[in-house]
Amino acid sequence: MTYRSRHETNQNSRHEIECIQARLSLCRVLQNRAKSPSIWVSGVIAASLSLISTTVVAAPSITQVDGVGTADGVVTISGSGFGNKPSAAPALWDTVDNHADLYSGTSNGGVIPTGSSYPFSNTFHNVYLDRSSSPRGQYSGDDMRYMTSGNGSLSNPSALGGGNPPKSLREIYVRYRSKFEVGPVENVNNSAHKFMRIWAGGANDLRITWNIHGLHIGNYNAGATSAYTDWDTWNGEQTGWNIHEIWINLDKNFIHTYVNGKILSSITGAPSNYLTGTHPSGLRVAQLGWDPAHGSTAVHNQKQWLNDIYIDSSPARVILSDAARWRDVRKSEIQIPKTWGTTSISINLERRIFESIPYDDLYLYVVAPDGSVNGDGFPIRCSVCPSPPTAIELR
């Protein structure tokens, strides 16, 4: 019998997730990455075949995209397998600029206001408003963002119940962009600097922590007296803009984190007294920002900028990217749905960081509520956009 460490098991789980989402075509690629091909690959293929054969729900398939380049900006995506999403729009979409009216009285560098009328009910230490389009603006109209200086985090999204979300909130998907002044990774002992904490109850109830070295789960009141951990060091760009994502489903007993489109950490099958039991409240984003471990270094005290925060009770979403295959998506823009049906979705198409890239070089993806996605991006075409000028040959 072969015994594997928890880290090895979670490594394999991450590959299985990628295989399932992009189906067997991606599995063939991942086979080359497996450490034990004769054992792991056959298991993954069998598991993938089993899942596909026992579930009749296919991955999303896009067959048509209409309305690109029209005056109202509304684009309709047609196809199949999009799944059900009761509320098309996310619980929170916070570019910071789209809440300019709420922050009209906050000066550059001022502490942001919080409360039930604002995106976040409170903060953990101060969070400031950065009103500078240069040098941190990523696209036209990117004029504001949140800023932390040393310890600082956004806390308790108002749209999800603030500090007391309903117990029925047992699944959550969070995505945001951040940029560090120095970079989050520090190679010193006990440098467990934290990006995010998601709780379900108080300090001794379910606590999920994402730090620079991995995922940690604690639940002291449920008898889980030691942390359940997946060790994976953060692998983004130290001082660049990075996309962070976390997807938690308590009933299905998993947590996945992603950095720039690639899965980083994965916990599946944790003992029942960690995730799957009853909790005093639903999942809440207790901290999103920067909570460094004790110390006083440049990493501890650095500034961080955050924006484009998307929080929802479902991972179902629409993604725009310059990559033609889902497995290659690193840069992306999330699109906000106006309507969502199993065969049709309407969005306000926003290129944002891709504003200088022609429509014809961009691709759409639909992620269903179960996390499956079309492996090949659907190329968008603009029938009403002016053609580029024809080259003139001088003789």
C-alpha positions in Angstrom: 0.0 0.0 0.0 1.3 3.5 -0.9 0.8 6.3 1.6 0.8 9.9 0.4 1.2 13.1 2.4 -1.7 15.5 2.6 0.2 17.9 0.3 0.6 15.2 -2.3 -3.0 14.3 -2.1 -4.0 17.9 -2.6 -1.6 18.3 -5.5 -3.4 15.4 -7.2 -6.8 17.0 -6.3 -5.8 20.2 -8.1 -4.9 18.3 -11.2 -8.2 16.4 -11.1 -10.1 19.7 -10.8 -8.4 21.0 -13.8 -9.0 17.8 -15.8 -12.7 17.7 -14.9 -13.3 21.4 -15.8 -11.6 21.2 -19.2 -12.5 17.5 -19.8 -10.3 14.9 -21.3 -8.5 17.2 -23.8 -6.8 18.9 -20.8 -6.2 15.6 -19.1 -3.9 14.6 -21.9 -1.8 17.7 -21.2 -1.8 17.2 -17.5 -0.6 13.6 -17.8 2.8 14.9 -18.7 2.9 16.8 -15.4 2.0 13.9 -13.2 4.8 12.6 -10.9 3.6 9.0 -11.0 2.0 8.5 -14.5 1.3 4.8 -14.1 -0.7 5.4 -10.9 -2.1 8.9 -11.0 -3.0 9.3 -14.6 -5.0 6.2 -14.8 -6.9 7.2 -11.7 -7.6 10.7 -13.0 -8.8 9.4 -16.4 -11.0 6.9 -14.6 -12.4 9.5 -12.3 -13.0 11.9 -15.1 -14.8 9.3 -17.2 -16.8 8.3 -14.2 -17.9 11.9 -13.6 -18.7 12.5 -17.2 -20.7 9.3 -17.6 -22.7 9.7 -14.4 -23.6 13.3 -14.8 -25.6 14.4 -17.8 -24.8 18.0 -17.4 -22.2 18.9 -20.1 -19.6 21.7 -19.9 -20.8 25.0 -21.2 -20.8 25.4 -25.0 -21.0 28.8 -26.7 -22.5 28.8 -30.2 -23.0 32.4 -31.0 -22.2 35.9 -29.7 -24.3 38.9 -30.9 -24.2 42.6 -30.3 -20.4 43.2 -30.1 -19.6 46.9 -30.8 -23.2 48.1 -30.7 -24.1 51.5 -29.2 -25.7 50.0 -26.0 -22.8 47.6 -25.4 -25.1 44.7 -24.6 -23.8 41.4 -25.9 -25.9 38.2 -26.0 -24.1 34.9 -25.5 -26.0 31.8 -26.8 -25.2 28.2 -26.3 -25.9 25.4 -23.8 -24.9 24.1 -20.4 -24.7 27.5 -18.7 -26.6 26.2 -15.7 -28.9 28.1 -13.4 -27.9 31.3 -11.6 -30.9 32.7 -9.7 -29.4 36.2 -9.5 -27.6 37.2 -12.7 -25.5 40.0 -11.1 -23.0 39.2 -8.4 -23.7 40.1 -4.8 -20.9 42.7 -5.0 -19.0 44.2 -8.0 -16.7 46.9 -6.7 -14.3 48.5 -9.1 -14.1 51.4 -6.6 -14.8 53.8 -9.6 -18.3 52.4 -9.8 -18.9 53.7 -6.3 -17.5 57.2 -7.0 -20.7 58.7 -5.6 -20.3 57.0 -2.2 -16.7 58.2 -2.0 -17.2 61.7 -3.3 -16.4 63.2 0.1 -13.2 61.1 0.6 -10.0 62.8 -0.5 -7.0 61.1 -2.0 -5.3 59.1 0.8 -8.4 59.5 3.1 -9.8 56.6 5.2 -12.7 55.1 3.4 -16.2 55.2 5.0 -17.8 51.9 5.9 -21.2 50.7 7.0 -24.4 49.2 5.6 -24.7 51.9 2.9 -21.2 51.2 1.6 -19.6 48.1 -0.1 -18.0 47.0 3.2 -19.5 47.1 6.6 -16.2 47.8 8.3 -12.4 47.4 7.9 -9.7 45.7 9.9 -7.3 48.6 10.5 -7.5 51.5 8.1 -8.1 51.2 4.4 -7.5 54.3 2.3 -8.8 55.7 -1.0 -6.2 56.1 -3.8 -7.3 58.7 -6.4 -4.6 58.5 -9.0 -5.0 57.2 -12.5 -1.2 57.1 -13.0 1.0 55.1 -12.5 -1.4 52.5 -11.2 -4.3 52.9 -13.6 -4.7 49.7 -15.7 -7.1 51.1 -18.3 -9.1 54.2 -19.2 -11.4 55.2 -16.4 -9.4 53.3 -13.7 -9.0 56.3 -11.5 -9.6 55.0 -8.0 -8.7 51.9 -5.9 -8.4 50.9 -2.3 -5.0 51.1 -0.6 -3.6 49.5 2.6 -0.5 50.7 4.3 0.9 48.0 6.5 -1.9 46.1 8.2 -5.3 46.8 6.6 -8.2 44.8 5.2 -11.8 45.2 3.9 -14.3 43.4 6.0 -17.8 42.0 5.9 -19.4 42.9 2.5 -22.7 44.6 3.2 -24.5 42.9 0.3 -24.0 39.5 2.0 -25.3 40.5 5.4 -22.2 42.3 6.8 -20.9 40.6 9.9 -23.8 38.2 10.2 -24.6 36.5 6.8 -27.4 34.0 6.6 -26.6 30.4 7.6 -27.7 29.3 4.1 -24.6 31.1 2.6 -22.5 27.9 2.4 -20.8 28.6 -0.9 -18.8 31.7 -1.9 -16.6 32.9 -4.8 -14.3 35.9 -4.4 -12.1 37.4 -7.0 -10.1 40.6 -6.8 -7.0 42.4 -8.2 -4.1 43.5 -6.1 -0.7 45.1 -6.5 2.0 45.2 -3.8 4.6 47.9 -3.4 7.4 45.3 -2.5 5.8 41.9 -2.9 4.1 39.6 -0.4 6.5 36.7 -0.3 9.2 36.9 2.4 11.6 34.1 3.1 11.9 34.4 6.8 10.6 32.1 9.6 6.9 32.5 10.6 6.2 34.9 7.7 2.6 33.8 7.5 1.3 37.0 5.9 -2.4 36.8 5.1 -4.3 37.8 2.1 -7.8 36.7 3.2 -9.8 35.3 6.1 -13.2 33.8 5.6 -15.2 32.8 8.7 -18.5 31.2 9.5 -19.1 32.4 13.1 -16.7 33.7 15.6 -12.9 33.4 16.2 -13.3 29.8 17.5 -15.7 28.6 14.9 -14.8 27.9 11.2 -11.9 30.0 10.1 -10.4 29.7 6.7 -7.1 31.6 6.1 -5.2 32.1 2.9 -1.7 33.3 3.5 1.5 33.4 1.4 2.2 29.7 2.2 -1.1 28.1 1.7 -4.6 27.4 3.1 -5.4 26.8 6.7 -8.7 25.7 8.3 -9.5 25.8 12.0 -12.8 25.0 13.8 -12.0 24.7 17.5 -15.6 24.7 18.7 -16.4 21.8 16.5 -13.5 19.7 17.9 -11.0 20.5 15.2 -8.2 21.5 17.6 -5.4 21.5 15.0 -5.2 23.3 11.7 -6.0 21.4 8.5 -3.5 22.8 5.9 -2.4 22.7 2.3 1.0 24.2 1.9 1.6 26.1 -1.4 3.7 29.2 -1.6 2.0 32.2 -3.5 3.4 32.4 -7.0 2.2 35.6 -8.5 4.1 38.7 -9.7 5.8 40.3 -6.7 5.1 43.9 -7.7 2.7 43.4 -10.6 -1.1 43.3 -10.7 -2.4 39.9 -9.7 -5.8 38.3 -9.8 -6.7 36.3 -6.6 -9.6 33.9 -6.5 -11.1 31.7 -3.9 -14.0 29.3 -4.2 -15.5 27.6 -1.1 -18.3 25.1 -1.0 -19.0 23.8 2.5 -21.6 21.1 1.4 -19.2 19.7 -1.2 -16.3 20.0 1.2 -13.8 21.9 -0.8 -11.7 25.1 -1.0 -9.7 26.1 -4.1 -7.5 29.2 -4.5 -6.2 30.6 -7.8 -3.6 33.2 -8.8 -3.7 34.6 -12.2 -6.0 31.9 -13.5 -3.9 28.9 -12.2 -5.1 26.8 -9.3 -2.7 27.2 -6.4 -4.1 25.5 -3.3 -6.9 22.9 -2.9 -8.4 21.3 0.1 -10.9 18.5 -0.6 -12.4 15.9 1.8 -11.5 17.6 5.0 -12.8 15.8 8.2 -16.5 16.7 8.8 -15.8 18.8 11.8 -14.0 21.4 9.7 -16.3 22.4 6.7 -19.4 20.3 6.3 -21.1 20.7 9.7 -23.5 23.4 10.9 -22.0 26.8 11.6 -23.2 29.8 13.6 -23.4 31.9 10.5 -22.9 31.7 6.8 -19.6 32.4 5.1 -18.3 35.9 5.5 -15.3 37.7 4.2 -13.8 38.7 7.5 -10.6 40.1 5.9 -9.5 40.9 2.4 -6.3 42.8 2.1 -3.0 42.5 3.9 -2.6 41.1 7.5 1.2 40.5 7.9 2.6 38.4 10.7 4.4 40.2 13.5 7.5 42.1 12.5 8.6 45.3 11.0 10.1 44.8 7.5 9.5 46.4 4.2 7.1 43.5 3.4 5.1 44.1 6.6 4.8 47.9 6.2 4.3 48.1 2.4 1.4 49.5 0.5 -1.1 47.4 -1.4 -3.7 48.5 -3.9 -6.9 46.6 -4.6 -9.9 46.9 -6.9 -12.2 44.9 -9.2 -13.7 43.0 -6.3 -16.3 40.4 -7.3 -18.1 38.4 -4.6 -21.0 36.1 -5.1 -22.6 33.0 -3.7 -21.9 31.1 -7.0 -18.8 30.7 -9.1 -20.9 31.0 -12.3 -19.4 33.9 -14.3 -18.4 35.1 -17.8 -14.8 35.8 -18.6 -13.1 37.8 -21.4 -9.5 36.9 -22.2 -6.8 37.2 -24.9 -6.1 33.5 -24.5 -7.7 31.0 -26.9 -7.7 28.1 -24.4 -9.0 28.2 -20.9 -5.9 26.4 -19.6 -3.8 29.4 -20.9 -5.9 32.2 -19.4 -3.7 34.4 -17.2 -5.1 37.9 -17.9 -8.8 38.2 -17.8 -11.7 40.6 -17.3 -14.8 39.4 -15.5 -18.1 40.4 -17.3 -21.1 41.4 -15.3 -24.3 39.6 -16.5 -27.6 41.4 -17.0 -29.5 38.2 -17.5 -28.5 34.5 -17.0 -30.3 31.5 -18.5 -29.3 28.0 -19.2 -28.9 28.8 -23.0 -28.5 32.6 -23.1 -26.6 35.2 -21.1 -26.5 38.9 -21.7 -23.6 41.1 -20.5 -22.3 44.7 -20.9 -19.1 43.8 -22.7 -16.1 45.6 -21.0 -12.7 45.2 -22.5 -10.9 47.3 -19.8 -7.3 46.0 -19.7 -7.8 44.7 -23.3 -9.0 48.1 -24.6 -6.1 48.3 -27.1 -6.7 44.8 -28.4 -9.1 44.3 -31.3 -12.3 42.4 -30.6 -11.3 39.8 -33.1 -8.3 38.8 -30.8 -10.4 38.3 -27.7 -12.3 35.2 -26.4 -15.3 34.6 -24.2 -15.7 31.8 -21.6 -18.7 30.8 -19.5 -18.1 29.1 -16.1 -21.1 27.2 -15.0 -22.3 26.9 -11.3 -20.4 23.6 -11.0 -17.1 25.1 -12.1 -17.1 23.6 -15.6 -16.1 25.8 -18.5 -15.8 25.8 -22.3 -12.2 24.7 -22.8 -11.9 26.6 -26.1 -12.6 30.3 -26.0 -15.3 31.6 -28.3 -13.8 34.2 -30.5 -15.8 37.4 -30.5 -16.4 39.3 -33.8 -17.5 42.9 -34.3 -19.5 43.2 -37.5 -20.1 46.9 -37.0 -16.6 48.0 -36.1 -14.6 49.9 -38.8 -12.0 47.8 -40.6 -8.4 48.7 -40.1 -6.9 50.8 -42.9 -5.5 48.9 -45.8 -1.8 49.1 -46.3 -0.7 51.2 -49.2 2.3 50.0 -51.2 4.5 52.8 -52.4 6.3 52.3 -55.6 
